[in-house]
Every structure is written in C-alpha cells, then in structure tokens.
Amino acid sequence: MKDKNAYIVCFGEVLWDIFPEGSRAGGAPFNVAYHVHKAGIDVKVLSRTGNDELGGELKQKIKNWGISTDFIQNDNIHPTSIVIAKIDEHNEATYEIIDNVAWDHIEYLPEHNDLISNAEAFVYGSLSSRNEKTKNTLLQLLEKAQLKIFDVNFRPPFIDTEHIETLLHKADIVKINKSELQQILDFTGEKYTTEEEAVQYIQKRFQIKEVVLTKGSEGAKYFVGEKVYTADAVPVTVVDTVGSGDSFLSGFISKRIYDESPEEILQQAVALGAFITSKSGACPEYEYSDFQEFKKSINASTT
Ligand SMILES: OC[C@H]1O[C@](O)(CO)[C@@H](O)[C@@H]1O
C-alpha cells in the first residue's frame, strides 16, 4: 500500500440477513468490508439503502463499527434489502434474496471517478448486477478501477451467464469456490479432469492473472500466472459457514494489497476464513489481535 490515505472500495449489496434467531447486517461486499476494516485498512462501501427504518438502523450499525457510510446512497422509492437466510442440517446457509430493493438502483455519480481510480482495490460480486441500473453502474466503475477483484459468489436464481463472462474478463483477480468453478465450466461447455487444468483454462480464456479457489474442508489454491500455491484447511469446529468465503477474501485482500508473498496471502485468507467459520454469523464481534493469536496457534502451511 502506498500511503496512509490508501483505501479499498467494496461495491454491491448491503442488507439485513433475517435468520430464525434474529437479523444481522450482511451482503457479501459488506462482509468483506467489515473484516478488511478490522485489519486496519480504510474501506468505502458503495451501495444504496432505502429511506426507511431498516436503512437507518443498518447505516447506524455500520457507523458504530467505525466504517464510513459516506458512499451508501439513500433511495426514496426502493426499500432497504432484506434476505431470508436459513441454515440447513449441514450448517450450510441458503438465502431468499428479496427483489427490487435499494441496492438494485445504485447510481453512478461524478464523485465516483476519483473514488474508484484512487482506490487500491475495487471488490465486486455478481449478485448486485441482477438489475440493469446497478449493472450499468458497475460496468462504468470497472472502467476506472485499478485492481479489480471479482468474488463470483453465485446467488441463484440471479445468475446471468453472459454478464458473468463480461465480469470475468474485466477482473484482475477472481475468487471462486469449487461449485462455482464447475458452473463456469458448464456454461463455457468445457470439461477438465483436474481442478488445476480447469482453473488454468479459465485464466486463459478470460485473461485473468490471479485466481483463488476455495475448497471448504479441502483448503484452497492460489493461481498466480502459471504458478499454483496450495493451503490445507485449518481444522476448526464449524459454527456456521455464513460469510466464510467473504472472510477468506478479506484475509486475502488484506495481504494482497501490500504485495506480500503468495504463501502469506493464502495463509492469511485460509486462517481468517476458518476463524470466522468457528463463530456465529458473517460479521461476529472480535478483536483483530484475537485473530492474530489464532493464526499463530494454527501453524498454517502453504506449498
Ligand atoms: O450477498 C448475498 C448473501 O450472501 C451473504 O453475503 C453471505 O455470503 C449474505 O450475507 C447475503 O445475504
């Protein structure tokens, strides 16, 4: 990172996840912002909430966490987003993402030119493009961004394969999980016997410099050009997997923007993902020093 004013931008959905036991702030880009902020990195959340009670409460919560809401727009027509989240018997989350909410209408504003072009990294997913308005804003922002980090994060039924191809083409770094890798292969009509060949094909086809592949209990792989780095999963007692990919990506970003070694970047990602999986929800309360202690205790290894 260059100077003390450096920051990253997380673009897309900010929302309330409604779980049987209560509501929690969420949305993949927001979850990433939360953990990157914990790591002491300035982060701007670019999103939109409704001019309603839920929106006020959400922004207040975000502010209380010390994260700026300056770039969260106010929508007088569309409501703040809610998602009905459920955890199944395997501790996996499923989401019913209510349609036509404020973040479907994120506007491109003149102030975004500087905001995006001066950011160290610009983080985006695929869900926020489900509506034309936000999709076009994202495409405009991508023209300005320096380091574009795409967390594929498929959220059915909102998967537009043609647009996903565009987003893959524009990315410098892509994060996918195993099932997303398979889905991308399916819609490109390709078949591969090994995971490595499959990712390398995607790198080539979409000209992506770096791909990071998460594999749950099988660990993760980081593809940098032609090199591949592998990390084992960190054994923890899983409380739930809500936002585990988001915390993994935050760990990744917090080292990647400092140009640390691929091994260190991957270890940080795997460790933070595991640390958050051992807690309840995507944005649990924790001190960064607790995570550092945890990371020291696990002796993670990368090859
Ligand atoms: O962003 C869509 C959904 O995915 C999550 O971010 C978890 O990764 C949830 O908080 C949200 O409801």
The ligand as an SDF file (V2000), in Angstrom:
LIG
                    3D

 12 12  0  0  0  0  0  0  0  0999 V2000
  -24.7890  -11.1730   -0.5160 O   0  0  0  0  0  0  0  0  0  0  0  0
  -25.7730  -12.1630   -0.5900 C   0  0  0  0  0  0  0  0  0  0  0  0
  -25.8170  -13.0070    0.6420 C   0  0  0  0  0  0  0  0  0  0  0  0
  -24.5440  -13.5640    0.8110 O   0  0  0  0  0  0  0  0  0  0  0  0
  -24.0330  -13.2280    2.0820 C   0  0  0  0  0  0  0  0  0  0  0  0
  -23.2680  -12.0850    1.9300 O   0  0  0  0  0  0  0  0  0  0  0  0
  -23.1460  -14.3060    2.6300 C   0  0  0  0  0  0  0  0  0  0  0  0
  -22.0560  -14.5120    1.7490 O   0  0  0  0  0  0  0  0  0  0  0  0
  -25.2340  -12.8840    2.9300 C   0  0  0  0  0  0  0  0  0  0  0  0
  -24.8990  -12.0120    3.9800 O   0  0  0  0  0  0  0  0  0  0  0  0
  -26.1340  -12.2550    1.9230 C   0  0  0  0  0  0  0  0  0  0  0  0
  -27.4580  -12.3360    2.2380 O   0  0  0  0  0  0  0  0  0  0  0  0
  1  2  1  0
  2  3  1  0
  3  4  1  0
  3 11  1  0
  4  5  1  0
  5  6  1  0
  5  7  1  0
  5  9  1  0
  7  8  1  0
  9 10  1  0
  9 11  1  0
 11 12  1  0
M  END
$$$$
